Amino acid sequence: MSRFGQVLLVAAVLFGVNSATRAADIIELRGEAVKLNGTITEVTKDKVTMKTTKDETKEIPISQIVDITWTGEPSSLKQGRGHEAGGRLTQALDSYARAVTDYKADAAFVKNDIEYFPIRVEARLAMNDPAKIPTTLKKLTDFIAKNSNSRHFYEASSYVVDLNLAKKDAAGAKTAAEALARAPGNEQKMAAKIGLGRAAILENQLPEAQKSFEEAAAMPANGPGEESRKQEARLGVAQCLSLDKKYDEAVKLLDDIIAKASAENSRVQAEAYVRQGECYEALGKSKEALLAYLHVDVLFANEKSVHPEALYHLSKLWTAVQQPDRASEAVDKLNSEYPNSPWSQKLKGAGPGGA
């Protein structure tokens, strides 16, 4: 073969390798730096099956998957996921809306993501805007009914539990949690027990709530998803201890949760600091409480479910430690970023508990 022919052959091989790399579906796994590359052949509510670039067939449980990048997906879909992960929820909705028109192919897996992701963002937004909850719940329940084997089925079901809890509907939360409990996976069963525990708190049934949380925390954790649920259940136990005025016990447990929760588990870390702040306030330790809430504002502002609560308490505590400018900053941030949040309304004296 001539030297020119050899160059062409090498170029063809390199081009082929690069094309294959670009064409691969990519799965990002919880707690793993290395991503899986290959062709996804099957997706169910329980697992994803991939034929990897090494010609291996792998079945990956849904609970181990952080994200999937699909061959041929529109860039707007990837941009939307990036915005959502960064807490830029309004921008995420805009990107997902573009994905609907940008995507010209007909791959069912991609279309399912394009349908579900904006509903998920709306659910996250509705947690801080009670007026949006009924419409979002309808979208979630419609999605679940039409997509009973979607990889998003269990997550969507968990949001139904959360939104019912957000609107103080204990009965609705229980019904959704009991449906989730029928799932085969441990993570879903743990999530169901946590939902039942939080519903019991709404009904002021602390012994029943603590029992549900303790049962979830006692379940074996096989993988990052289940470990996250275990720590979430322990958060529930700590909340029950706090509500029972056992603040020192609660703080000790919360310290342990913060130490054991993985660095990437920002949701659990953020809520643990909020619950710790509550305990310190009850113990009259304003500076310790302020520091706990400040962790949320500085490190976990993307956790929209608890960030407004932290800002509310910061606005009070900065005033208590003679820092009126910092208090005003917290008020401004709460009112601008979460204008319809119950915590914003409470600050204005319009919500439960007044100002």
N, C-alpha and C positions, 0 to 999 in steps of 0.2 A: 504493500500500500504506500502511495506517495505521502510525503510529509504533509501536503495540503489535505489529502484525504484523512490522515490521522487527526489533523486539527479539526476538520469537520466532524469526525466521529466523537472526539472529546467534547466538542461544543454541543453535539446532539445529546450526548449522555448527560452533560451538565444541565442542559435545558430541560431534559426530561425529568431529572431529579428535582429541579426547582419548580417545575410545573406541578409535579406530584405533591410537593410540599405545600404549594399554594392552594392545591385543590382539596387538601385534607380537611375533614371535620376535626375540631379541636375541643377536647374536654378538659376543663380545669377542675382539679380535685381539691377537696378540703384538706388543708394541712400538708399538701404536696407541692414542691417547687416545680417538678417536672410534669408537663401536660401530656395527655394521650393524643396521638395523631392517627388518623385513619379514616375509615368510612363507617358511619353509623348505619346499621342495617335494621335495627328495631328499637322502638321506644315504647315503653308502657308506663303506667303510673308507679311501678315498682323498680324498674331497672332500664338501663340503656345498654344495648349490645353494639359493640364496635369491632370491626376487623381492622387491626392496627396496621401501620406501615411495615411492621415486622411480620406481617401475615399471621398474627395471633388473634384469636377471637376472645374478647373479654366482655364479661357482663358486669356492669358497674351499678351498684345500688343507687337509687335516686338520692338518698340521704348523703352520699359522698360527693355529689356533683355540685360545684359552685356555679359553673357557667358552661355553655356550649356555644362555640362559634361554628356556624354552618358554612359549608361550601356554597358559594353563590349568594350568600345573604347580602342584603343591601347595607351599605356603610352606615346608613341612618339607624339601622337596628343596633349595630355595634355602638354607635355614638349614644343612643338612648340608654343602653346598659351602662356605659361609662358615666353618663350624667346621673343615673339612678344610684349607682354605687357610691358616687360622690355626694349624694344628698341633694342634688340639683333637680328636684322632682318636676318643676314646671318645664325646664329645658328637656327633661327626659320625655315628658308627654309630647312636646313638639317634635322631637326626633322620631318617636314611635308613630306619630301621625304621618310623618313623611314616609316612613317605612311601608305603610299601607299602599301608597301609590308608587313608591320606588321599586317594590318587588314585583317583577313581571313573570317569574317562574311559578311553578305549581307544586313545590315540595311541601307535603302536608306538615312535616315537622317544623319547618320555618314559618309557615302560615299560622301554626298553633302558637308559636312564640309571639308573633306579631299581634295576634288576637289577645293573648293573655297579659302581656307585659303592661300595656296601658291600664288595664283593670287593676293590676297589682299596685301601680303607682297611685291610682285613684284611691285605693284602699289605704295606702300609707298617708295620703293627704287627708282622707276623711277622719283619721284618728285625731286630728286637730281641728276638725270642722264638722261638728255634729250634724249640721244641716245636709251634709253630703252623704251621710251614712245610709239612709234608706235606698237611694239610687244605686250606690255602690254595692250594697248587699244584693240588690236585684241582679246586677251584672254578674256578681260572683256566683250566685246560685244558678243563674242561667248557664254560665260557663261550665259549672260542675255538672249540670244535667246533660249538657250536650257533649261533654268531653270526659266521660267516666273513666277512660284509660289514658288520659293525658299525663305527661310527666309533671304537670303543674297541679294535678288533682288534689294532692294532700296539702300543698301549700295554700291553695285557694280555700280549702276547707278550714285550715287554721285561721285564715283571715276572717272567715265567717264567724268563728268563735270570738276573735279579737274585737271585731266591730260590734257584735252583740254586747260584749263586755263594756266597750266604750260608750254605748248608749244606755248602759245600766239595765240591760234586759237579761237577767239571770236565767230565765226560763229558755230564751232563745239560745243563749250561750251553752246551756246544758244540752239541749237537743243537738246542736252542732257538734259538741264535744263527744256525745255518746255515739254519733255517727262515725266520728273520726276514730273512736276506740275500736271499731270493728275492723280496722285496717290490720294487715298481718304483721307489719313492721313494729319493732320496739319503739322507734322514734315517734311514730304516730300515736302509739298507745301512751307513751309518756306525755306527749302534747295534750292528749285527751284528758289525762288525769290533772294536768296543770290547769287546763281550761275549767274542769269541774271544781278544782280548788278555788280558782278566782271567782267563779260564780257563787260558791259558798260564802266567800268573803262579802260579796254584794248582799247576800241574805243574812249577814252577821252570824254565820254559823262557823265560828272559828275552829272548834274541834274537828268538824267534818272537813274543813278546808285544810287544816294542817295534816290530817290523815291522808288526804289525796296527794298533797305535795310530798309527804314522806314516802308514800308508796312509789311515786314516780322517781324520787331520788334513790330509792333502794334498788331499782331495776338495773340490770347489767348494761354498761355502756360499751358497745362495740363500734368504735369509730367516732370521728369528730362530731357528727350530727347528734348522736345519742349522748355524747359527753356534754354537749352544749345544753341539751334538754335537762340533763341531770343537774347542772348548775342553775338552770332556770327554776327547776323544782325547789332547789335549796333556797333560792331567792324567795319563793313563796313561803317556805318555812320561816325564814327571817322576818317576812312581813307579818306573819301570824304572831310571832314572838313580840314584835313591836306593837301590834294592835292590842296584845295582851299586857302591854306595859313592861315587858321583860327586855328593856332596852340594852342592857349590858350583854345579855346572851345574844341578842340580835346582832349587835356590833361585832362581837367575836366571830359569829358565823359569817357575816358579810366580809370581814377581813380575810377569812379563809376562802370564800368564793372568789374574791378579787385576786388572791394569790394563785388559785388553781385554774381559773378561766383562761383559756388561751388568749394570746395577744390579739388574734384576729377576731375574737368573739366580743366585739365592741358593744353589742346589744346587752349582753349580760353584765359586762363591766360597767356600762353607763347606768343601768338600773340599780346595780349594787351600790354605786356611789350615791344615787338619789335616796335609796332606802337608808343608807348610812347617815346622810344629812338629816333625814327625818328623826332618826334616833338621837343624834347629837343635839338637835334642837329641843327635843323632849327632855333631854338631860341638862338643858341650860348651857350647853357648850357651844356658844355661837361661833367662835373662831374655827373650831373643828368642823362644825356644820358648813360654814362658808367654804372651807377648803374642799370638803367632799363635793358640794355642788359645783365648785369651780372646776373640778376635774371634768365634769360633764361638759361645761361650756367651752373649755379649752381643748379637750382631747376628743370628745364624743359628740360634737355639735351636729353631726350627720344622723345621730339617732333621734329622729324627729318625735318618736313616741314619748321620750322622757326629757328632751332638751327644754321644752317650754316650762315644764314643772320646775326644773333646776333654775331657770331664769326668774321665775316667780319668786322662789325662795331667796335667790341672790339679791333681788331688788329690796327685799325686807332686811336681809342680813347686812348688806353694805351700809344701809342707813343705821343699823344698830351699832356698827363699829366706826361710825363717824366718817363714812366715805360717800357723801351724797352724790358726787360726780359719777362714781362707779354704779351707784344705785340707779341713777338716771340712764346710764348706758344699758343696764340690764332691762329697764322698763322699755326703752326705745327698741331694743332688739326683740323683746317679746311681742310688742305691739306691731312691729313692722314685719317680722318673719312669721308670726302666728296670730294674725289679727282676730281670727274666729275661734281660737283655742279656748277651751274652758278656763285655762289658767290666765289668759288675757282678760277674759270676761270677769273672772274672780278678782283680778287686780283692779278692775274698774268698778267693782262692787255689784256687778250684774249677775254673777254666778253664785253657786252654793258657797256659803261661808262668808260672803261679802268681801270687802277689801281687807 
